[in-house]
Amino acid sequence: MRVVRGPRRSQGLVRGRARRAVPLPAAVRTLLWCLPGAAAAVALALCATGVERAATQARSAGIRPAAQHVAPRPPIVPRTRWLGDAARRQPPPRYDDAVVAVFLHHTDTPNGYDCADAPRIIRDLYAGQTGARDWDDIGYNFLVDRCGTIYEGRAGGIDRPVTGAHTQGFNHRTTGIAALGTFTAGVPVPRALTDAIAALAAWKLGGSGTDPRATVRLVSSNGRSRYAAGSTATLPAVAGHDDGYQTSCPGAALSARLPEIRERAARLQGRAQAPARAQAP
């Protein structure tokens, strides 16, 4: 069989494009194998030109990858550091598809603690929830002390969307962050605490592309919340416990800092413009 070769000009054009190392989709490369020599050369040249032009236009327009709003993960102390020998047998952790909202809590414990005692305080909270309440694990996904140290709470993986037990009716697709202490009206709220909460919220919400200043739609799973079971609630992406449940948690002083926490979290995600008011669930 005689092999038909394409004209020299086409071959030169292909070689010129190859030197630019323009990547082609796998489907396009497969198609080119089915074309005769000259047609394949011309098609390759046209396709490479189109790919390169699209990339150039994207760079000119300042288009960045979708991951542009993913904040860095802050330092997090693993649960093994505070749990020690207090661990009890528990069922496997449960997971959601994503984290689209954060609920902020306070632990209603004394404020005058030394930060070196935070692991003991968390261990006591764990003992109370798994003992008297007979929960399978601590309810909060994360806890933050007044010095800004973040601790892993509920088991299942820091990087994963673990289903917590922190906000009745809204444990799914959310993460619970508890501030160690009691932050009722007039109580000073340490800046290190709110900065750490903002950093954690920015990172956890970044995985779903959620703007911390936005509102999100969540489906209530329990009628004991502020919303009937099965109904859809529009809530802040960074919410207080009392937004979803009838409680005074996270305390008036910490609730007053929520706008500041949202703005700082948005800046950590690299956001500058105002968000859309509601995002899809």
FIKOL-837589 format. One record per residue (C-alpha): residue number from 1; residue in one letter; x, y, z. Coordinates in Angstrom, 1 decimal, always signed. Each point is the difference from the previous one (the first is absolute). Layout:
R     i   aa       px       py       pz
R   NUM    a        X        Y        Z
...
% end
This chain:
R     i   aa       px       py       pz
R     1    m     +0.0     +0.0     +0.0
R     2    r     +1.3     +3.4     -0.9
R     3    v     +0.2     +2.5     +2.8
R     4    v     -1.3     +3.4     -0.9
R     5    r     +2.1     +2.8     +1.6
R     6    g     -1.2     +3.5     +0.6
R     7    p     +1.6     +3.0     -1.7
R     8    r     +3.1     +1.4     +1.5
R     9    r     -1.7     +3.2     +1.1
R    10    s     -2.4     -1.9     +2.2
R    11    q     +2.7     -2.0     +1.5
R    12    g     +1.9     +3.1     +0.8
R    13    l     -3.0     +1.5     +1.6
R    14    v     -0.5     -3.0     +2.2
R    15    r     +3.6     +0.0     +1.1
R    16    g     -0.4     +3.7     +0.9
R    17    r     -3.0     -0.6     +2.2
R    18    a     +1.7     -3.0     +1.6
R    19    r     +2.9     +2.2     +1.2
R    20    r     -2.6     +2.1     +1.9
R    21    a     -1.0     -3.2     +1.9
R    22    v     -3.8     +0.9     -0.2
R    23    p     -1.9     -2.9     +1.8
R    24    l     -2.9     -1.5     -1.9
R    25    p     -3.0     -1.8     +1.4
R    26    a     +0.1     -3.8     -0.1
R    27    a     -3.1     -0.1     -2.2
R    28    v     +1.6     +2.2     -2.6
R    29    r     +3.2     -2.1     -0.1
R    30    t     -2.1     -3.1     -0.6
R    31    l     -1.9     +1.7     -2.8
R    32    l     +3.3     +1.0     -1.7
R    33    w     +1.1     -3.7     -0.3
R    34    c     -3.1     -0.6     -2.2
R    35    l     +0.8     +2.7     -2.6
R    36    p     +2.3     -0.3     -3.1
R    37    g     +3.4     +1.4     +0.4
R    38    a     -0.6     +3.5     -1.6
R    39    a     -3.4     +0.4     +1.7
R    40    a     +1.5     -0.9     +3.3
R    41    a     +2.7     +2.5     -0.3
R    42    v     -2.4     +2.8     -0.9
R    43    a     -2.4     -1.0     +2.8
R    44    l     +2.8     -0.1     +2.5
R    45    a     +1.2     +3.4     -1.0
R    46    l     -3.5     +1.5     +0.3
R    47    c     -0.7     -1.7     +3.3
R    48    a     +3.3     +1.1     +1.5
R    49    t     -0.7     +3.6     -1.1
R    50    g     -3.4     -0.1     +1.7
R    51    v     +1.3     -1.4     +3.2
R    52    e     +2.8     +2.5     +0.2
R    53    r     -2.3     +2.9     -0.9
R    54    a     -2.4     -1.0     +2.8
R    55    a     +2.8     -0.2     +2.5
R    56    t     +1.3     +3.4     -1.0
R    57    q     -3.5     +1.6     +0.3
R    58    a     -0.4     -1.5     +3.4
R    59    r     +3.3     +1.4     +1.2
R    60    s     -0.8     +3.4     -1.5
R    61    a     -3.4     +0.1     +1.8
R    62    g     +1.7     -0.8     +3.3
R    63    i     -2.0     -3.3     +0.4
R    64    r     +1.3     -2.1     +2.9
R    65    p     -0.8     -3.6     +0.9
R    66    a     -3.1     -0.8     +2.0
R    67    a     +2.2     -0.7     +3.0
R    68    q     +0.9     +3.6     +0.4
R    69    h     -2.2     +0.3     +3.1
R    70    v     +1.5     -3.0     +1.8
R    71    a     +1.7     +1.3     +3.2
R    72    p     +3.0     -1.7     +1.5
R    73    r     -0.6     -2.5     +2.8
R    74    p     +0.9     +1.5     +3.4
R    75    p     +2.0     -2.0     +2.5
R    76    i     -2.3     -2.5     +1.8
R    77    v     +0.9     -2.2     +3.0
R    78    p     -1.1     -3.6     -0.6
R    79    r     -2.5     -1.5     +2.4
R    80    t     +2.6     -2.5     +1.2
R    81    r     +1.7     +2.8     +1.9
R    82    w     -3.0     +0.7     +2.3
R    83    l     -1.8     -3.4     +0.0
R    84    g     +2.8     -2.2     +1.3
R    85    d     -1.3     -3.1     +1.8
R    86    a     -3.6     +1.4     +0.2
R    87    a     -1.0     -1.3     -3.4
R    88    r     -3.0     -2.3     +0.0
R    89    r     -1.3     -2.4     -2.7
R    90    q     -2.2     +1.8     -2.5
R    91    p     -1.7     -0.8     -3.3
R    92    p     +1.7     +1.1     -3.3
R    93    p     -0.3     +3.7     -0.7
R    94    r     -2.6     +1.3     -2.4
R    95    y     +0.7     +2.4     -2.9
R    96    d     -1.8     +2.5     -2.2
R    97    d     +0.9     +1.0     -3.5
R    98    a     +1.3     +3.4     +0.9
R    99    v     +0.2     +2.7     +2.6
R   100    v     -2.1     +3.1     -1.0
R   101    a     -0.5     +1.6     +3.4
R   102    v     +1.6     +0.5     +3.3
R   103    f     -1.8     +0.2     +3.4
R   104    l     +1.8     +1.8     +2.8
R   105    h     -0.5     -1.1     +3.7
R   106    h     +1.5     +0.7     +3.4
R   107    t     +0.6     -2.7     +2.5
R   108    d     -1.6     +1.8     +3.0
R   109    t     +3.1     -0.8     +2.0
R   110    p     +2.2     +2.4     +2.1
R   111    n     +2.0     +2.6     -1.8
R   112    g     +3.0     +0.4     +2.3
R   113    y     +1.8     -3.1     -1.0
R   114    d     +3.7     -0.3     -1.0
R   115    c     +0.2     -1.0     -3.7
R   116    a     +2.2     -2.9     +1.0
R   117    d     -3.0     -1.4     +1.8
R   118    a     -2.1     +0.0     -3.2
R   119    p     +0.5     -3.7     -0.8
R   120    r     -1.3     -0.9     +3.5
R   121    i     -3.0     +2.2     -0.4
R   122    i     -0.8     -1.6     -3.4
R   123    r     +0.5     -3.5     +1.5
R   124    d     -2.5     +0.9     +2.8
R   125    l     -2.5     +1.2     -2.7
R   126    y     +0.4     -3.3     -1.8
R   127    a     -0.5     -2.0     +3.2
R   128    g     -3.2     +1.9     +0.7
R   129    q     -1.5     -0.4     -3.4
R   130    t     +1.0     -3.7     -0.4
R   131    g     -0.9     -0.7     +3.6
R   132    a     -3.1     +1.7     +1.4
R   133    r     -1.4     +0.7     -3.4
R   134    d     +1.2     -3.4     -1.5
R   135    w     +1.1     +1.6     -3.2
R   136    d     +2.3     -2.1     -2.2
R   137    d     +2.6     +2.8     -0.2
R   138    i     +0.5     +3.7     +0.8
R   139    g     -2.5     +2.0     -2.0
R   140    y     +2.1     +2.9     -1.3
R   141    n     +2.2     -0.5     -3.0
R   142    f     +2.6     +2.5     +1.3
R   143    l     +0.7     +1.9     +3.2
R   144    v     +2.0     +3.2     +0.3
R   145    d     +1.6     +1.3     +3.2
R   146    r     +0.4     +3.7     +1.0
R   147    c     +3.6     -0.1     -1.2
R   148    g     -1.1     -0.9     -3.5
R   149    t     +1.0     -3.7     +0.0
R   150    i     -2.3     -2.1     -2.1
R   151    y     -0.7     -3.6     +1.1
R   152    e     -1.5     -2.8     -2.0
R   153    g     -3.2     -1.1     +1.7
R   154    r     -2.3     -2.7     -1.5
R   155    a     +1.8     -3.0     -1.6
R   156    g     +0.0     -0.6     -3.7
R   157    g     +2.7     +2.1     -1.5
R   158    i     +0.9     +3.7     +0.2
R   159    d     -0.1     +0.3     -3.8
R   160    r     -3.3     -1.8     -0.5
R   161    p     -3.7     +1.2     +0.3
R   162    v     -0.7     -1.9     +3.2
R   163    t     -3.6     +0.1     +1.2
R   164    g     +0.0     +1.5     +3.5
R   165    a     -2.4     +0.2     +2.9
R   166    h     +0.0     +3.7     +0.8
R   167    t     -3.1     +1.7     -1.4
R   168    q     -3.3     -1.9     +0.2
R   169    g     -1.6     -0.1     -3.5
R   170    f     +3.1     +1.3     -1.8
R   171    n     +2.8     -2.4     +0.6
R   172    h     +0.1     -1.1     -3.7
R   173    r     +2.3     +2.0     -2.4
R   174    t     +1.2     +2.1     +2.8
R   175    t     +3.0     +0.1     +2.5
R   176    g     -0.3     +1.0     +3.6
R   177    i     +2.7     +2.2     +1.6
R   178    a     -0.1     +0.5     +3.8
R   179    a     +1.8     +2.8     +1.8
R   180    l     +1.3     -1.1     +3.4
R   181    g     -1.7     +2.2     +2.5
R   182    t     -3.2     +2.0     +0.7
R   183    f     -0.6     +3.1     -2.1
R   184    t     -3.1     +1.6     +1.2
R   185    a     -0.6     +3.7     -0.3
R   186    g     +2.9     +2.2     +1.2
R   187    v     +2.6     -2.8     +0.1
R   188    p     +3.2     +0.9     -1.8
R   189    v     +0.6     -2.2     -3.1
R   190    p     +3.7     -0.5     -0.8
R   191    r     +1.2     +1.0     -3.4
R   192    a     +2.0     -3.2     -0.3
R   193    l     -3.1     -2.0     +0.5
R   194    t     -2.0     +1.7     -2.8
R   195    d     +2.9     +0.0     -2.4
R   196    a     +0.4     -3.7     +0.4
R   197    i     -3.7     -0.6     -0.5
R   198    a     +0.1     +2.2     -3.2
R   199    a     +3.0     -2.0     -1.3
R   200    l     -1.7     -3.3     +0.7
R   201    a     -3.3     +1.1     -1.6
R   202    a     +1.8     +1.3     -3.1
R   203    w     +1.7     -3.3     -0.5
R   204    k     -3.0     -2.3     +0.6
R   205    l     -2.3     +2.1     -2.2
R   206    g     +2.6     +0.4     -2.7
R   207    g     -0.4     -3.7     -1.0
R   208    s     -3.6     +0.7     -1.1
R   209    g     +0.7     +3.4     -1.4
R   210    t     -2.2     +1.6     +2.6
R   211    d     +0.5     +3.7     +0.8
R   212    p     +0.0     +0.5     +3.8
R   213    r     -2.1     +3.2     -0.4
R   214    a     -2.7     -1.7     -2.1
R   215    t     -3.2     -1.8     +1.1
R   216    v     -0.6     -3.6     -0.8
R   217    r     -3.0     -2.3     -0.2
R   218    l     -0.1     -2.9     +2.4
R   219    v     -2.7     -2.6     +0.6
R   220    s     -1.0     -0.5     +3.6
R   221    s     +0.1     -3.6     +1.1
R   222    n     -1.7     +0.5     +3.4
R   223    g     -3.2     +1.9     +0.9
R   224    r     +1.6     +0.9     +3.4
R   225    s     +2.1     +2.6     -1.8
R   226    r     -1.4     +3.4     -1.0
R   227    y     -1.2     -1.6     -3.3
R   228    a     -2.4     -2.9     -0.6
R   229    a     +1.6     -3.3     -1.0
R   230    g     +0.4     -0.1     -3.8
R   231    s     -0.4     +3.8     -0.5
R   232    t     +2.7     +2.1     -1.6
R   233    a     +1.6     +2.7     +2.0
R   234    t     +2.1     +2.9     -1.3
R   235    l     +2.8     +0.6     +2.5
R   236    p     +3.3     +1.8     +0.2
R   237    a     +2.9     -2.1     -1.3
R   238    v     +1.8     +0.9     +3.3
R   239    a     -2.9     -0.2     +2.5
R   240    g     -0.4     +0.0     +3.7
R   241    h     -1.5     -3.1     +1.7
R   242    d     -3.1     +2.1     +0.7
R   243    d     -0.6     +0.6     -3.7
R   244    g     -1.1     -3.6     -0.3
R   245    y     -1.2     -0.9     +3.5
R   246    q     -1.7     +1.8     +2.9
R   247    t     +3.0     +0.6     +2.3
R   248    s     +2.1     +2.9     +1.4
R   249    c     +3.1     -1.7     -1.5
R   250    p     +2.6     +1.2     -1.1
R   251    g     -0.7     +2.9     +2.4
R   252    a     -0.7     +3.7     -0.8
R   253    a     +3.6     +1.1     +0.1
R   254    l     +1.2     -2.7     -2.5
R   255    s     -3.1     +0.5     -2.2
R   256    a     +0.8     +3.7     -0.3
R   257    r     +3.4     -1.0     -1.5
R   258    l     -1.5     -2.1     -2.8
R   259    p     +0.0     +2.7     -2.7
R   260    e     +3.7     +0.6     +0.7
R   261    i     +0.7     -3.7     -0.2
R   262    r     -1.9     -0.3     -3.3
R   263    e     +1.9     +2.9     -1.5
R   264    r     +3.4     -1.3     +1.1
R   265    a     -0.8     -3.5     -1.3
R   266    a     -1.0     +1.4     -3.3
R   267    r     +3.3     +1.9     -0.2
R   268    l     +1.9     -3.1     +0.8
R   269    q     -1.7     -1.7     -3.0
R   270    g     +1.2     +2.9     -2.2
R   271    r     -3.4     +1.5     -0.4
R   272    a     -0.5     +3.7     -0.5
R   273    q     -3.5     +0.5     -1.5
R   274    a     -3.4     -0.3     +1.8
R   275    p     -1.4     -3.6     -0.3
R   276    a     -3.3     -1.1     -1.5
R   277    r     -2.6     -0.1     +2.7
R   278    a     -0.8     -3.7     -0.2
R   279    q     +1.8     -3.0     -1.3
R   280    a     -1.5     -3.3     -1.1
R   281    p     +0.0     -2.9     +2.5
% end
